[in-house]
C-alpha cells in the first residue's frame, strides 16, 4: 500500500511539473508576441525589475556601441577588437562571446525567439546600418582554407544519415582514408 501511495504521489508531482512548464512557456510566448524579450538581455542592457522592462545600461552600453564600431571598420579582427575593448574599458570578453554579441540582432531592436525574428520594445543601441555593416564584415572574412594535400573527393561527399561532410586523411604517406 505504501508503494501505491508513493507511485500516485510521483505521478501527481510529474503532472504538476509538466503543467508548470507549459504555463511558463505560454507566458513567455505571450511576452514575445508583445515584443518583450523574455530572458536576460545581452551586454549593454539590464532588466528593470520594477517595471518589467529592458533598459539601456548606462555603464555597459558604451562598451557594446564601441565593439560594433571597431568591428564594422573592418580593421579589427575579433582578437584585436577584444584587446582594444580591454584597453579602453577594462572589460575582458571571450572571442566566442564577442562574436555572439556582434551577431545578436537584439542591438538593432529585434530578437530571435524559437527561430523566429521579432521586433522588440527595447531601445536599439546601434543603427540597423551599422549592424548590417558588421554582418557584412563577418561574411567577408570567409577565406579559403589552404591544405597541404588536395584529395579527389574533398568537400564533395556527405554521409546520408546525418548530412555531415566526409573528410579524408593520408596514412603512411600514400593511403587515402575517407
C-alpha positions in Angstrom: 0.0 0.0 0.0 2.9 2.4 0.8 4.3 1.7 -2.7 1.0 2.5 -4.3 0.7 5.8 -2.4 4.3 6.7 -3.3 3.6 5.9 -7.0 0.5 8.1 -7.1 2.4 11.0 -5.5 5.2 10.6 -8.1 2.6 10.8 -10.9 0.9 13.9 -9.3 4.3 15.6 -9.0 5.2 14.8 -12.6 1.9 16.2 -13.7 2.4 19.4 -11.7 5.9 19.9 -13.2 4.7 19.4 -16.8 1.7 21.7 -16.2 4.1 24.4 -14.7 6.4 24.0 -17.7 3.5 24.6 -20.1 2.3 27.6 -18.2 5.8 29.2 -18.2 6.2 28.6 -21.9 2.7 30.1 -22.5 3.7 33.2 -20.5 7.0 33.5 -22.4 5.2 33.2 -25.7 2.8 36.0 -24.7 5.7 38.3 -23.7 7.4 37.6 -27.1 4.2 38.4 -29.0 4.1 41.8 -27.2 7.7 42.4 -28.2 9.2 41.9 -24.8 12.4 39.7 -24.6 11.6 37.0 -22.0 15.1 36.3 -20.8 18.3 38.1 -19.6 19.4 40.8 -22.0 22.9 40.9 -23.5 25.8 43.2 -22.6 24.7 46.9 -22.7 21.2 46.3 -21.4 19.7 45.5 -18.0 16.4 44.3 -16.6 14.3 46.9 -14.8 12.6 44.6 -12.2 10.1 47.3 -11.1 8.6 48.0 -14.5 9.4 44.5 -16.0 11.2 46.1 -19.0 14.6 46.0 -20.6 16.6 49.3 -20.4 19.9 50.5 -21.7 22.6 50.0 -19.0 24.5 53.4 -18.8 27.7 51.7 -17.6 28.0 49.0 -20.2 26.2 50.5 -23.3 29.3 52.4 -24.4 31.2 49.0 -24.5 28.6 47.5 -26.7 28.5 50.5 -29.1 32.3 50.6 -29.3 32.6 46.9 -30.1 30.2 47.4 -33.1 32.2 50.5 -34.2 35.5 48.7 -34.0 34.4 45.6 -35.9 32.4 47.5 -38.5 35.5 49.4 -39.6 36.9 46.2 -41.0 40.3 47.0 -39.5 39.9 44.8 -36.4 39.7 41.0 -36.0 37.8 39.6 -33.1 41.0 39.3 -31.2 42.2 42.8 -31.8 38.7 44.3 -31.0 38.8 42.3 -27.8 42.2 43.7 -26.9 41.1 47.3 -27.7 37.9 46.9 -25.6 40.0 45.7 -22.7 42.5 48.6 -23.1 39.7 51.2 -23.3 37.1 49.8 -20.8 38.9 47.1 -18.8 36.3 44.7 -20.0 37.6 41.2 -20.8 35.3 39.4 -23.3 36.0 36.0 -24.7 36.3 35.8 -28.5 33.4 33.5 -28.9 31.2 35.7 -26.7 32.2 38.8 -28.6 31.2 37.1 -31.9 27.9 36.0 -30.5 27.2 39.6 -29.3 28.1 41.1 -32.7 25.7 38.7 -34.4 22.9 39.3 -32.0 20.0 41.3 -33.6 18.9 42.5 -30.1 21.2 45.5 -30.5 19.3 46.8 -33.5 15.9 46.4 -31.8 14.9 42.9 -32.8 15.4 39.4 -31.2 15.3 35.8 -32.1 13.0 33.5 -30.2 12.4 29.9 -31.2 13.9 30.5 -34.6 11.7 33.5 -35.4 12.7 37.1 -35.5 10.6 39.5 -33.5 10.5 43.3 -33.3 11.4 44.2 -29.7 10.3 47.1 -27.5 13.9 47.7 -26.2 15.9 50.8 -27.3 18.3 49.9 -30.1 22.0 50.6 -29.2 23.2 50.6 -32.8 21.6 51.5 -36.0 20.4 48.9 -38.5 23.0 50.1 -41.0 25.9 49.6 -38.5 24.6 46.2 -37.6 24.4 45.1 -41.2 27.9 46.5 -41.9 29.2 44.3 -39.1 27.4 41.3 -40.6 29.0 42.1 -44.0 32.4 42.2 -42.4 31.7 38.7 -40.9 30.7 37.4 -44.4 33.8 38.9 -45.9 36.2 37.1 -43.6 35.4 33.7 -45.1 38.8 33.0 -46.6 39.6 29.7 -48.3 41.5 27.2 -46.2 44.7 26.0 -47.7 45.6 22.4 -47.1 48.8 20.5 -47.5 47.1 17.8 -49.6 44.2 18.1 -52.1 42.0 15.0 -52.1 39.9 13.9 -55.1 36.6 13.9 -53.3 37.4 16.6 -50.7 34.3 18.7 -50.0 32.0 16.6 -52.2 30.9 13.6 -50.2 28.3 13.7 -47.4 27.0 11.0 -45.1 23.4 10.0 -46.0 22.1 9.6 -42.4 23.2 12.9 -40.9 24.4 15.0 -43.8 27.9 15.5 -42.3 30.9 16.2 -44.6 33.2 13.2 -45.2 36.8 14.1 -44.5 40.0 12.5 -46.0 43.4 11.8 -44.4 46.6 10.5 -45.7 48.2 7.5 -43.9 51.7 6.2 -44.3 52.3 8.9 -46.9 50.4 7.0 -49.6 47.0 5.6 -48.5 44.0 7.9 -48.5 41.2 7.1 -46.0 37.8 8.8 -46.1 
